[in-house]
Every structure is written in C-alpha cells, then in structure tokens.
Amino acid sequence: MKLSDGYPRAEQLIRSSDYDIISFDLFDTLVYRPFFTNKCLLRLFSSHVFSEYQIDVEEMRISAQHDLQDPFATLKEIWEYIACRYHLDHELAAVLAEQEFEFDLRFLCRSATGKKLYDAAVSANKKMIVLSDTYYTSAQIESILKKLGYNAIANIYASCECQAGKRSGALFQYAMARERVKDPKRLIHIGDNLKSDYAGAAALHLAAVHIPNDRQWFENNWNLIHKQMMDSKYEDAIWGTALHWFANRDEAAGGQDEDIALFAAFVIFPMLLHLAITLHTRSDVQKNDAYHSLNFVSRDGFLMKKAYDMLSEQFPDSVPSAYLYASRISCDILSKAHFKDLLYAPWITDDCTLRQFIKTAVSSDELQQILYAELDSNALNISVRDRAGDCQKALQKHEKELSDDFMVQKEAAWNYYAKCVDGSHRLLLVDCGFRGTISKLLTEGFHNEVLFDKFFLWEKPINRFHDASTGTKTYVLFSEKRGHCCASMAETFFSEPTGSCVGFRFNQAMEPVPRFEAAWYPQDMKHVVEQTQKIALELVADFSRRYEGMIPLLGTASMERCFSTYSAFSESEAARIFARIRFKESFSPQMEADSLLCILKKKQTARGKND
C-alpha cells in the first residue's frame, strides 16, 4: 500500500511493533544539497575546476553519466571515462573525482524531517539501513552520514556497489538477502522518489512511505518558483538556500509566521543578496578611487547596508560602507533661505495640512505644542499646497521662533552632511528606489562644491538633465524602468523600523542626530517589518557562510528573477501577510498606484465588500 500521509504517519509506523528494520533513502530524505536543482552542484564544481586548473569540464561532467551508459558506475569510474573520452590526464581525473566528493560533502545538509524520523527510529530501538541509487560508494556515504550526525545506521547499500537499483526492486532484494529478512512485511522503506522509493518497494510488497522532498513540498504548496526558472548557478543557489531554509526551519523555536517567513525568504532575501553582490562586483563602483565609502541613504538604505556589510568579508578589497541619514526635508533645508520657503517646498504632498506641516517641519516639541494650542482646528486643517499664503499668515505671530528653529535645523543638517563629505569632492550615494531626489537636493545645498554621485535601480528621465548639468555620475542596474513595485517596497521593508527620518535635532552633546517620524510604521506593521528583516538577514548571513570563497564563481544574474518572484508572490495566497498591515499615512512619498501593497489593499477592500 502507498502511505502518503507524510511525516506523522511515517513516525507512527516507525514506532510501531510491526516493523523491525527501517530503510531510509539518502539524498533528499536524510540529507539535501542547498540548491534548487542537484545539477547546480556539478555546475558549481566545474566552475571551481576551471578556476583551479583552467579546464572547462562542465558539459563533459554533466553528460558523462548518461554517455557512459552504465547506471552503476562509481564516481571514480565516471571520471576515468571522462579522461579517456576527452583526453584528460588520468591522474588529474582521479584527483577531480576525490575533489568532487569533498566538494559535495562541504555543501550537504541534514534534513529536518529526515533527522526527526531517524531520531524516532533510534528511540524505538529499530535497526536502520540506507538504500541509495548513487555513484558514491558505501564508504563515501558513511562519511556523509557521520558528518551530519547519522551515527546509528547499521548498513549501507549503494547501487554502484551492489550493481542493483531501487526502481526495479533489485536493490531492495539485495538488501533483504544481506539483512536476512524472512518476512518482507517486517521492513519499511522511507524516501522521496515515488518511482524508486515507493514503486520499487511496492513491487516486492514492502511497506513504503513517501515523504516529498523540499522542492516537491514547496511546489505543491506555493506556486512561486519552478525548476525550469533556474538558468544560472547564482539563481539556483540563492533560491535553493531560501527553499531549504523554509522547508527545514524550526517553527517551534523560531515562532515565525509562515507568511512572513515566505515573503522574507523568497522576495526580500533574493533582492538584498542580489543588490549586495552587484555592489561588491561592479568594477566601476569598486575601482573608483574617488569614493572612500558607499553611503547608503535612508530610508531604503538601512537594510541594504547590513546585507552589503555581511558580504564584505567575501570581498576584502571592497569599498567600506556608511549609513547616511537623509530625507527630502533635511536635504532641502540646506538650500532654503527662510522658514517660510518651506511652505513651498516640493516635498509637501497634496493632502498635507498645516498640522502635518508643523509636526514635520518644526523641530522644537515645545514650539509645536504652542502652535497647536494657539491655532484653531480650521487653521490647522488648511491645505498647505493650495493655500500656502494663508498658512504663512497663521504662523506669522511666531515668525522669529520659527526662523530660529529653522536655522538650528539648517546648521545641524549642514554640519552632519559636511562631516560625511569629509573633504571629498565626490560622494557616492546608494539608493534602492528610483527617484534620486536626495542627491539632487544635496548637490544644490552644497552649491556644487561636492558632487553626489548615485547608484540605484533606474533613473527618472526628468533627473537626467540635472545630472548632466551638475556632472553627477549615475550607476544604474536598468536602462529602462523595471519592477516598478520595488521603490515602494524598498521604502517599506528595506527601511529602519524606527520610522522615517524627517530632519535633525541636537543631542546633549549638541551634535546633530536624525529625527524620526514614528508614525511611519503602525505597530502591527512594525512587527511584520522587523520579522521580515530578521529572517532576510539571517539568510544573507547563511548564504555568505555556506558559499564562502565560492560567491565569485556563481557568476551574475538578472534582477528580473527577483521581480518575477515578487509578482508571483503578489498573486499567491501567501500575500495575506499584508491583510493585517495598516497602510502608512505620513509625509512619505505617495506609493505608486500599481505597487504590490496598493494592489493588495484594493483586493482586500473588494473582498470585504463581497463578504
């Protein structure tokens, strides 16, 4: 019979008295490779061989097992065949066979589900064996098992040594004969392959439990990524890392909301990693001696800087990073002469009231409270954009206090940015959005004494003329606008959960420090953002550790895959993560009409009406 109930059913049968011997499949059952497809291992190892020996073996290694037409060849025999067919040195081929196994051993991980089933068998005092269709010998498999903590396996049956496979049932017969199994019903086999692990066992009337591997499990539950999408080692490795982390995470210990974990692993983590690697590998950014640091600009620079720093150990010669607190308000104030000029500032939104303007533009809490108390509700509700003159009249009584407050902010902003410039003629800003407004305002504020170059995804045409006129260099990923949702997503999930930086205050040491608008994140949204960031950064750190020294061999990939996964997520059931997020209403830029968050908000509204 076929038992497809998964882990709970498998554990129940392991602990029952009906079975004496528990047979495990190895790959994708007890252990897994952190790639989306196992072929990626061969491609990555081939890149390693090329970097070490300047020999391109990828095509010959991938096709060798099929061309050899020997399903029971060992890894050593596969490489001997390669040496003969492609005139490769036989001693080198033997070395590469050993290196390939060690390379694989480095990446192999323990499956959380497999380990739980193994522990259940240990506690039930059951004899355990491993059956594997593989070109690895039993000695090599034993090394894998010991490395990953499977120390109680009694015997190992490898197809290459037994000259028998599971699909035909021959390997099961071989193992039962060696184990002296008199009653086939006393053995149960557990594996991920329906044709080999289930059909092969069922042909001999053996009990078998199908435990879907991580990729099968993921594709059955979330229609986000498919095997055919992986067309580079980079993409295979990055989404493989996310896939296996998500499938093998300890939910009880982490207490992670499943939707938050899904979004962090398959949307935020890939984008963070891709942008961080891009910044580290862009020669036009890294080899330019004019920059003593990469200045990540708030809001969306907060998380990107952390990802960049995590990968810096992989790129020891890379330009160091700095975090530059910036807002359109604090940057725009540099070029303004009087407080009243702020009433006509470009950062004022169409629905900004005088109350909101005071809250954002006035630094002194005491002065804010005086203005709130003296102005009636009619005055406080005046639209700044439509009636700036009336707003100016309403504030006229406290013009001196407002001017003094304005000059304090202006001096604080000037001191802060001048310190960041540190004598440089050019400063590079990293902005994950599209607008490029900050660099424009800073350049104007410093009267072209300092040029603020910028790196971001795509530049608006309206800003290109200004860049050309000021000599600003622009580094972009796209020549045309792509993934229009990223700007608003970056503002939300790449930002510091403290809130939006809207200007400066003085601390006790009379130093300028950023002032935040905490309402940028409602509390329920703050929790989601913090959890998302935490998981995404854990994955970046895990990727950096796992692929230490290998990242340059992964090659490059397009940001398109990140955007396509983002779109797939927005259309999936997992998008309900946003159902409990209140959408921000602050002095932030308006989110683009077609952004993911807005689309979801409309869907939720429509769903509520239907309900």
C-alpha positions as CSV (number, residue, x, y, z in Angstrom):
1,M,0.0,0.0,0.0
2,K,1.1,3.6,-0.5
3,L,1.2,5.7,2.6
4,S,1.4,9.4,1.6
5,D,0.4,10.9,4.9
6,G,3.9,12.2,5.3
7,Y,5.9,12.7,8.4
8,P,3.2,12.0,11.2
9,R,2.3,8.7,9.5
10,A,5.9,7.7,9.0
11,E,6.8,8.3,12.6
12,Q,3.8,6.3,13.8
13,L,4.9,3.3,11.7
14,I,8.5,3.6,12.8
15,R,7.5,3.5,16.5
16,S,5.0,0.6,15.9
17,S,6.0,-3.0,16.7
18,D,5.1,-4.1,13.1
19,Y,8.5,-3.3,11.6
20,D,11.9,-4.4,12.7
21,I,14.0,-2.7,10.1
22,I,13.7,0.9,8.9
23,S,15.2,1.5,5.5
24,F,16.0,5.1,4.5
25,D,16.7,6.7,1.2
26,L,19.7,9.1,1.5
27,F,19.5,12.1,-0.8
28,D,16.5,14.5,-0.4
29,T,15.4,12.3,2.5
30,L,18.1,12.2,5.2
31,V,20.3,14.8,3.5
32,Y,19.9,17.5,0.9
33,R,22.0,19.9,-1.2
34,P,21.2,23.6,-0.7
35,F,20.5,24.2,-4.4
36,F,17.2,24.3,-6.2
37,T,18.4,21.5,-8.6
38,N,21.1,19.0,-7.9
39,K,22.7,19.7,-11.3
40,C,23.8,23.0,-9.8
41,L,26.4,21.2,-7.7
42,L,28.1,19.8,-10.9
43,R,28.0,23.3,-12.5
44,L,29.4,25.0,-9.4
45,F,32.1,22.3,-9.1
46,S,33.0,22.7,-12.7
47,S,33.5,26.5,-12.1
48,H,35.8,25.5,-9.2
49,V,37.8,23.2,-11.5
50,F,38.1,26.0,-14.1
51,S,39.3,28.5,-11.6
52,E,41.9,26.0,-10.2
53,Y,43.0,24.2,-13.4
54,Q,41.7,26.4,-16.3
55,I,39.9,23.4,-17.7
56,D,36.3,23.6,-18.7
57,V,34.7,20.3,-17.6
58,E,31.0,21.4,-17.1
59,E,29.5,19.9,-20.3
60,M,31.5,16.7,-20.2
61,R,30.8,16.1,-16.4
62,I,27.1,16.7,-16.7
63,S,26.7,14.4,-19.8
64,A,29.2,11.7,-18.7
65,Q,26.9,9.5,-16.7
66,H,24.4,9.3,-19.5
67,D,27.0,8.8,-22.2
68,L,28.8,6.1,-20.2
69,Q,25.5,4.1,-20.3
70,D,26.4,2.4,-17.0
71,P,23.8,3.1,-14.3
72,F,26.0,1.5,-11.7
73,A,29.3,3.4,-12.4
74,T,31.1,4.8,-9.4
75,L,32.2,8.5,-9.3
76,K,35.8,7.3,-9.9
77,E,34.7,5.3,-13.0
78,I,32.8,8.3,-14.3
79,W,35.9,10.5,-14.2
80,E,38.0,7.7,-15.7
81,Y,35.5,7.7,-18.6
82,I,35.9,11.5,-19.0
83,A,39.7,11.1,-19.0
84,C,39.5,8.5,-21.8
85,R,36.9,10.3,-24.0
86,Y,38.3,13.8,-23.6
87,H,42.0,13.0,-23.3
88,L,42.2,14.3,-19.8
89,D,45.2,13.3,-17.6
90,H,44.2,10.2,-15.7
91,E,45.9,11.2,-12.5
92,L,44.1,14.6,-12.6
93,A,40.8,12.8,-13.3
94,A,41.4,10.7,-10.1
95,V,42.1,13.8,-8.2
96,L,39.0,15.5,-9.5
97,A,36.8,12.5,-8.5
98,E,38.0,12.9,-4.9
99,Q,37.6,16.7,-5.0
100,E,34.1,16.4,-6.3
101,F,33.0,14.2,-3.4
102,E,34.7,16.6,-0.9
103,F,33.1,19.5,-2.6
104,D,29.6,17.8,-2.3
105,L,30.4,16.9,1.3
106,R,31.0,20.5,2.1
107,F,27.6,21.6,1.0
108,L,25.4,18.6,2.1
109,C,23.0,19.5,4.9
110,R,20.8,17.4,7.2
111,S,17.1,17.3,6.5
112,A,15.0,18.4,9.5
113,T,12.3,15.8,8.6
114,G,14.8,13.1,7.9
115,K,16.5,13.7,11.2
116,K,13.2,13.5,13.2
117,L,12.4,10.2,11.6
118,Y,15.9,8.9,12.3
119,D,15.6,10.0,15.9
120,A,12.2,8.3,16.2
121,A,13.8,5.0,14.9
122,V,16.7,5.4,17.4
123,S,14.3,5.9,20.3
124,A,12.3,2.9,19.2
125,N,15.5,0.9,19.1
126,K,15.0,-0.1,15.5
127,K,17.7,-1.3,13.1
128,M,18.3,1.2,10.3
129,I,19.8,0.8,6.9
130,V,20.3,3.2,4.0
131,L,19.5,2.3,0.3
132,S,20.7,4.8,-2.3
133,D,20.8,4.9,-6.1
134,T,24.1,6.7,-6.3
135,Y,27.6,6.7,-7.8
136,Y,29.0,7.1,-4.3
137,T,30.5,4.1,-2.5
138,S,29.2,2.9,0.9
139,A,32.4,4.3,2.4
140,Q,31.7,7.7,1.0
141,I,28.0,7.5,2.1
142,E,29.3,6.6,5.6
143,S,31.4,9.8,5.6
144,I,28.2,11.8,4.7
145,L,26.2,10.2,7.5
146,K,28.8,10.7,10.1
147,K,29.3,14.3,9.2
148,L,25.6,15.0,9.6
149,G,25.1,13.1,12.8
150,Y,23.5,9.9,11.5
151,N,25.8,7.6,13.5
152,A,23.4,4.7,14.2
153,I,23.0,3.4,10.6
154,A,23.8,-0.3,10.6
155,N,24.4,-1.0,6.9
156,I,24.6,0.9,3.7
157,Y,23.6,-0.4,0.3
158,A,24.8,1.7,-2.7
159,S,23.6,0.9,-6.2
160,C,27.0,1.3,-7.7
161,E,28.5,-1.4,-5.4
162,C,25.5,-3.7,-5.4
163,Q,25.0,-3.4,-9.2
164,A,21.3,-3.0,-8.5
165,G,18.8,-0.2,-8.4
166,K,15.7,0.6,-6.3
167,R,13.3,1.3,-9.2
168,S,13.5,-2.4,-10.4
169,G,13.3,-3.6,-6.9
170,A,16.7,-5.3,-7.2
171,L,18.4,-3.2,-4.6
172,F,15.7,-4.0,-2.1
173,Q,16.1,-7.7,-2.8
174,Y,19.8,-7.4,-2.4
175,A,19.5,-5.6,0.9
176,M,16.8,-8.1,2.3
177,A,19.1,-11.0,1.4
178,R,22.0,-9.5,3.2
179,E,19.8,-8.5,6.2
180,R,18.3,-12.0,6.2
181,V,14.8,-10.6,6.2
182,K,12.5,-13.6,6.2
183,D,9.2,-11.7,6.2
184,P,9.2,-8.7,3.8
185,K,6.4,-7.1,5.9
186,R,8.9,-6.5,8.7
187,L,10.8,-3.9,6.7
188,I,9.5,-0.4,5.8
189,H,11.2,2.0,3.4
190,I,11.0,5.8,3.6
191,G,12.0,8.0,0.7
192,D,11.2,11.0,-1.6
193,N,11.1,9.4,-5.0
194,L,7.7,7.9,-6.0
195,K,9.1,5.7,-8.8
196,S,12.2,4.4,-7.0
197,D,11.4,4.6,-3.3
198,Y,7.7,3.7,-3.5
199,A,7.2,1.7,-6.7
200,G,10.4,-0.3,-6.3
201,A,9.4,-1.3,-2.7
202,A,5.8,-1.9,-3.6
203,A,6.8,-4.4,-6.4
204,L,8.1,-6.6,-3.6
205,H,5.1,-6.0,-1.4
206,L,7.2,-3.9,1.0
207,A,5.6,-1.1,3.0
208,A,6.8,2.3,1.9
209,V,6.1,5.9,3.0
210,H,6.6,8.7,0.5
211,I,8.0,11.9,2.1
212,P,8.1,14.6,-0.6
213,N,11.4,16.3,-0.8
214,D,11.7,20.0,-0.1
215,R,11.2,21.1,-3.8
216,Q,8.2,18.8,-4.3
217,W,6.7,20.0,-1.0
218,F,7.3,23.7,-1.9
219,E,5.9,23.4,-5.5
220,N,2.8,21.5,-4.2
221,N,2.1,24.3,-1.7
222,W,3.3,27.5,-3.2
223,N,3.3,28.2,-6.9
224,L,6.2,30.7,-6.8
225,I,9.3,29.1,-8.3
226,H,9.7,26.2,-10.7
227,K,12.7,24.1,-11.7
228,Q,12.7,25.5,-15.2
229,M,13.2,29.0,-13.9
230,M,16.7,28.2,-12.7
231,D,19.1,29.2,-15.6
232,S,22.2,30.1,-13.6
233,K,24.3,28.8,-10.7
234,Y,23.6,32.0,-8.9
235,E,19.8,31.7,-9.1
236,D,19.9,28.0,-8.3
237,A,22.0,28.6,-5.2
238,I,20.1,31.7,-3.9
239,W,16.6,30.2,-4.3
240,G,17.9,26.8,-3.2
241,T,19.1,28.4,0.0
242,A,15.7,30.0,0.6
243,L,13.8,26.8,-0.3
244,H,15.6,24.5,2.0
245,W,15.7,27.0,4.8
246,F,12.0,27.5,4.6
247,A,11.3,23.7,4.5
248,N,13.7,22.9,7.3
249,R,13.3,25.8,9.7
250,D,12.4,25.0,13.3
251,E,9.0,26.6,13.6
252,A,8.7,25.9,17.3
253,A,12.0,27.6,18.2
254,G,11.6,30.5,15.7
255,G,7.9,31.1,16.2
256,Q,7.9,32.6,12.8
257,D,4.7,33.5,11.0
258,E,4.7,31.3,7.9
259,D,3.7,34.1,5.5
260,I,6.3,36.5,6.9
261,A,8.9,33.8,6.5
262,L,7.8,33.0,3.0
263,F,7.9,36.7,1.9
264,A,11.3,37.3,3.6
265,A,12.9,34.1,2.1
266,F,11.6,34.4,-1.5
267,V,11.3,38.1,-2.0
268,I,13.4,40.2,0.4
269,F,16.4,37.9,0.8
270,P,17.0,37.4,-3.0
271,M,16.7,41.1,-3.7
272,L,19.0,42.0,-0.8
273,L,21.6,39.4,-1.8
274,H,21.5,40.3,-5.5
275,L,21.9,44.1,-4.9
276,A,24.7,43.5,-2.3
277,I,26.6,41.2,-4.6
278,T,26.1,43.6,-7.5
279,L,27.6,46.5,-5.5
280,H,30.6,44.4,-4.5
281,T,31.3,43.2,-8.0
282,R,30.7,46.4,-10.0
283,S,34.2,47.4,-11.1
284,D,33.0,50.9,-12.0
285,V,32.0,51.4,-8.3
286,Q,34.6,49.4,-6.5
287,K,37.7,50.5,-8.5
288,N,36.9,54.2,-8.4
289,D,39.4,55.8,-6.0
290,A,37.3,58.9,-5.7
291,Y,35.0,57.1,-3.2
292,H,36.2,56.4,0.3
293,S,32.8,54.8,1.2
294,L,29.5,53.7,-0.2
295,N,26.9,55.9,1.5
296,F,23.6,54.0,1.9
297,V,20.8,56.6,2.0
298,S,17.8,56.2,4.3
299,R,15.1,55.1,4.2
300,D,15.7,52.1,2.0
301,G,19.5,52.1,2.5
302,F,19.1,50.7,6.1
303,L,18.7,47.0,5.3
304,M,20.8,47.2,2.1
305,K,23.8,48.4,4.1
306,K,23.5,45.4,6.5
307,A,23.5,43.0,3.6
308,Y,26.4,44.7,1.9
309,D,28.4,44.6,5.2
310,M,27.7,40.9,5.7
311,L,29.2,40.1,2.3
312,S,32.2,42.4,2.8
313,E,34.3,39.5,4.2
314,Q,33.9,37.8,0.9
315,F,35.2,40.9,-0.9
316,P,38.1,42.1,1.3
317,D,39.1,44.9,-1.1
318,S,35.7,46.4,-1.5
319,V,34.8,50.0,-0.6
320,P,33.6,50.3,3.1
321,S,30.1,51.4,3.8
322,A,28.5,54.2,5.7
323,Y,24.9,55.0,6.6
324,L,23.7,58.5,5.6
325,Y,20.6,59.7,7.3
326,A,18.7,61.6,4.7
327,S,15.2,62.9,4.0
328,R,13.9,65.3,1.4
329,I,13.1,67.7,4.2
330,S,16.6,67.7,5.9
331,C,18.3,67.9,2.5
332,D,16.0,70.5,1.0
333,I,16.5,72.8,4.0
334,L,20.2,73.3,3.0
335,S,19.3,75.5,0.0
336,K,16.4,77.4,1.7
337,A,16.9,80.9,3.0
338,H,13.9,81.3,5.3
339,F,11.5,79.2,7.2
340,K,8.6,80.5,5.0
341,D,10.3,79.0,2.0
342,L,9.4,75.5,3.4
343,L,5.8,76.3,2.7
344,Y,6.5,76.0,-1.0
345,A,8.9,73.0,-0.7
346,P,8.5,70.2,-3.3
347,W,8.2,67.6,-0.5
348,I,4.8,68.8,0.6
349,T,2.1,66.3,-0.5
350,D,-1.2,67.3,-2.0
351,D,-3.1,66.4,1.2
352,C,-0.7,67.9,3.6
353,T,-2.5,70.1,6.3
354,L,-0.9,72.9,8.4
355,R,-1.0,70.5,11.4
356,Q,1.0,67.9,9.5
357,F,3.4,70.6,8.2
358,I,4.1,71.8,11.7
359,K,4.7,68.3,13.0
360,T,7.2,67.6,10.3
361,A,8.9,71.0,9.6
362,V,9.2,72.3,13.2
363,S,12.0,70.6,15.2
364,S,11.1,72.0,18.7
365,D,8.5,70.0,20.5
366,E,7.7,73.0,22.7
367,L,7.1,75.3,19.7
368,Q,5.0,72.6,18.1
369,Q,2.7,72.5,21.2
370,I,2.4,76.3,21.3
371,L,1.3,76.4,17.7
372,Y,-1.2,73.6,18.2
373,A,-2.7,75.4,21.2
374,E,-3.0,78.8,19.6
375,L,-4.3,77.8,16.2
376,D,-7.9,76.6,15.9
377,S,-8.9,73.5,14.0
378,N,-9.9,75.5,10.9
379,A,-6.4,76.9,10.6
380,L,-4.7,73.6,11.3
381,N,-6.7,71.9,8.6
382,I,-5.7,74.4,5.9
383,S,-4.2,72.7,2.9
384,V,-0.5,73.8,2.6
385,R,-0.3,73.0,-1.1
386,D,-3.4,75.0,-2.0
387,R,-3.2,77.9,0.5
388,A,0.5,78.5,1.4
389,G,-0.2,82.2,1.9
390,D,-2.9,81.6,4.4
391,C,-0.6,79.2,6.3
392,Q,2.1,81.8,6.4
393,K,-0.3,84.4,7.9
394,A,-1.4,81.8,10.5
395,L,2.2,81.3,11.6
396,Q,3.2,85.0,11.4
397,K,3.0,85.6,15.1
398,H,5.8,83.2,15.8
399,E,7.9,84.1,12.8
400,K,11.1,84.7,14.9
401,E,10.8,81.5,16.9
402,L,10.2,79.6,13.6
403,S,13.1,81.2,11.9
404,D,15.4,80.4,14.9
405,D,14.2,76.8,14.8
406,F,14.8,76.7,11.1
407,M,18.3,78.0,11.4
408,V,19.1,75.3,14.1
409,Q,17.9,72.6,11.7
410,K,19.8,74.1,8.8
411,E,23.1,74.3,10.8
412,A,22.6,70.7,12.1
413,A,22.0,69.4,8.6
414,W,25.0,71.3,7.2
415,N,27.3,70.0,10.0
416,Y,26.1,66.4,9.5
417,Y,26.5,66.3,5.8
418,A,29.8,68.2,5.8
419,K,31.2,65.7,8.2
420,C,30.0,62.8,5.9
421,V,31.7,64.5,3.0
422,D,35.0,64.6,4.9
423,G,36.9,66.6,2.4
424,S,35.8,64.5,-0.6
425,H,35.0,66.2,-3.9
426,R,32.7,63.3,-4.8
427,L,30.4,61.2,-2.7
428,L,28.6,58.1,-3.8
429,L,25.0,57.5,-2.6
430,V,23.3,54.2,-2.8
431,D,19.5,54.4,-3.2
432,C,17.3,51.4,-3.8
433,G,14.4,53.5,-5.1
434,F,14.0,55.3,-8.4
435,R,13.7,59.0,-7.6
436,G,17.2,60.2,-7.0
437,T,15.8,63.2,-5.2
438,I,18.3,63.2,-2.3
439,S,21.4,63.5,-4.4
440,K,19.8,66.4,-6.3
441,L,19.0,68.3,-3.1
442,L,22.4,67.7,-1.6
443,T,24.2,68.9,-4.7
444,E,22.1,72.1,-4.7
445,G,22.7,72.5,-0.9
446,F,26.5,72.3,-1.2
447,H,26.4,74.7,-4.3
448,N,28.2,72.1,-6.5
449,E,31.3,72.2,-4.2
450,V,30.7,68.5,-3.7
451,L,29.2,66.2,-6.3
452,F,26.9,63.5,-5.1
453,D,27.1,60.6,-7.4
454,K,24.4,57.9,-7.1
455,F,23.8,54.2,-7.6
456,F,20.2,53.0,-7.9
457,L,17.9,50.8,-9.9
458,W,16.7,53.2,-12.5
459,E,16.8,56.9,-13.0
460,K,13.8,59.0,-13.9
461,P,14.3,60.9,-17.2
462,I,13.4,64.2,-15.5
463,N,16.6,63.8,-13.4
464,R,19.0,63.0,-16.2
465,F,19.2,66.6,-17.4
466,H,20.1,67.8,-13.9
467,D,22.7,65.1,-13.5
468,A,24.3,66.1,-16.8
469,S,24.4,69.8,-15.9
470,T,26.0,69.1,-12.4
471,G,28.5,66.4,-13.5
472,T,26.8,63.8,-11.4
473,K,27.7,60.2,-12.3
474,T,24.8,57.7,-12.2
475,Y,25.3,54.0,-11.8
476,V,22.1,52.1,-12.6
477,L,21.0,48.5,-13.0
478,F,18.4,49.2,-15.7
479,S,18.4,51.5,-18.7
480,E,14.7,51.3,-18.7
481,K,12.2,51.2,-15.8
482,R,11.7,47.7,-14.5
483,G,9.9,46.2,-11.5
484,H,8.1,49.4,-10.7
485,C,6.9,48.0,-7.3
486,C,10.4,47.9,-5.9
487,A,10.6,51.6,-4.9
488,S,7.6,51.5,-2.5
489,M,8.6,48.0,-1.3
490,A,12.1,49.3,-0.5
491,E,10.6,52.2,1.4
492,T,8.6,49.8,3.5
493,F,10.7,46.7,4.1
494,F,14.3,48.0,3.5
495,S,13.8,50.8,5.9
496,E,14.6,51.2,9.6
497,P,11.6,50.2,11.6
498,T,12.2,53.2,13.9
499,G,10.4,55.3,11.3
500,S,11.1,57.9,8.6
501,C,14.0,60.3,9.0
502,V,12.4,63.7,8.6
503,G,15.1,66.1,9.9
504,F,17.6,66.7,12.7
505,R,17.7,67.7,16.4
506,F,20.6,68.3,18.7
507,N,21.5,65.7,21.3
508,Q,23.0,66.5,24.8
509,A,26.5,66.9,23.2
510,M,25.0,69.4,20.8
511,E,25.6,67.1,17.8
512,P,23.0,66.7,15.0
513,V,21.1,63.5,15.2
514,P,18.2,62.3,13.0
515,R,14.7,62.9,14.0
516,F,12.2,60.2,13.1
517,E,8.5,60.2,12.5
518,A,7.4,57.0,14.4
519,A,4.0,57.0,12.7
520,W,5.7,55.8,9.5
521,Y,5.2,52.3,10.9
522,P,2.0,51.4,12.8
523,Q,2.7,48.9,15.5
524,D,1.3,45.9,13.6
525,M,3.3,46.8,10.5
526,K,6.4,47.4,12.6
527,H,6.3,43.7,13.8
528,V,6.0,42.5,10.2
529,V,8.9,44.6,9.0
530,E,11.2,43.6,11.9
531,Q,10.4,39.9,11.4
532,T,10.9,40.2,7.7
533,Q,14.2,41.9,8.1
534,K,15.5,39.5,10.7
535,I,14.8,36.4,8.5
536,A,16.2,38.0,5.4
537,L,19.4,39.0,7.1
538,E,19.7,35.5,8.6
539,L,19.5,34.1,5.1
540,V,22.1,36.5,3.8
541,A,24.5,35.5,6.6
542,D,23.8,31.8,5.9
543,F,24.4,32.3,2.2
544,S,27.7,34.1,2.9
545,R,28.9,31.4,5.3
546,R,27.8,28.5,3.1
547,Y,29.3,29.8,-0.1
548,E,32.5,31.3,1.5
549,G,35.1,31.7,-1.2
550,M,32.6,30.5,-3.9
551,I,30.5,33.6,-4.5
552,P,32.7,34.9,-7.3
553,L,32.2,31.5,-9.1
554,L,28.5,31.9,-9.1
555,G,28.5,34.4,-11.9
556,T,25.8,37.0,-12.3
557,A,22.1,37.0,-12.8
558,S,19.4,39.5,-13.8
559,M,17.2,41.3,-11.3
560,E,14.4,40.1,-13.5
561,R,14.1,36.8,-11.5
562,C,13.6,38.8,-8.3
563,F,10.8,40.8,-9.9
564,S,9.1,37.8,-11.4
565,T,9.1,36.1,-8.0
566,Y,7.8,39.2,-6.4
567,S,4.9,39.3,-8.9
568,A,4.2,35.6,-8.3
569,F,4.1,36.3,-4.6
570,S,1.6,39.1,-5.0
571,E,-0.7,36.8,-6.8
572,S,-0.4,33.9,-4.4
573,E,-2.4,33.1,-1.3
574,A,0.7,33.9,0.8
575,A,0.0,37.5,0.1
576,R,-2.4,37.5,3.0
577,I,0.7,38.6,5.1
578,F,-0.4,42.2,4.3
579,A,-4.0,41.7,5.4
580,R,-3.2,43.0,8.9
581,I,-0.9,45.8,7.9
582,R,-2.4,49.3,8.1
583,F,-1.1,51.3,5.2
584,K,1.1,54.2,6.1
585,E,-0.2,57.7,6.1
586,S,2.7,60.1,6.7
587,F,4.9,62.6,5.0
588,S,6.3,59.7,2.9
589,P,6.2,59.9,-0.9
590,Q,3.0,58.5,-2.3
591,M,3.3,54.8,-3.1
592,E,3.0,54.1,-6.8
593,A,-0.6,53.3,-7.9
594,D,0.4,49.9,-9.2
595,S,2.7,48.8,-6.3
596,L,2.1,45.5,-4.7
597,L,0.9,47.0,-1.4
598,C,-1.7,49.1,-3.2
599,I,-2.9,46.2,-5.3
600,L,-3.3,44.1,-2.2
601,K,-5.2,46.9,-0.5
602,K,-7.7,47.1,-3.3
603,K,-8.1,43.3,-3.3
604,Q,-8.7,43.3,0.4
605,T,-11.3,46.1,0.1
606,A,-13.1,44.3,-2.7
607,R,-13.0,41.0,-0.7
608,G,-14.5,42.8,2.3
609,K,-17.4,44.1,0.2
610,N,-18.1,40.7,-1.2
611,D,-18.0,39.1,2.2
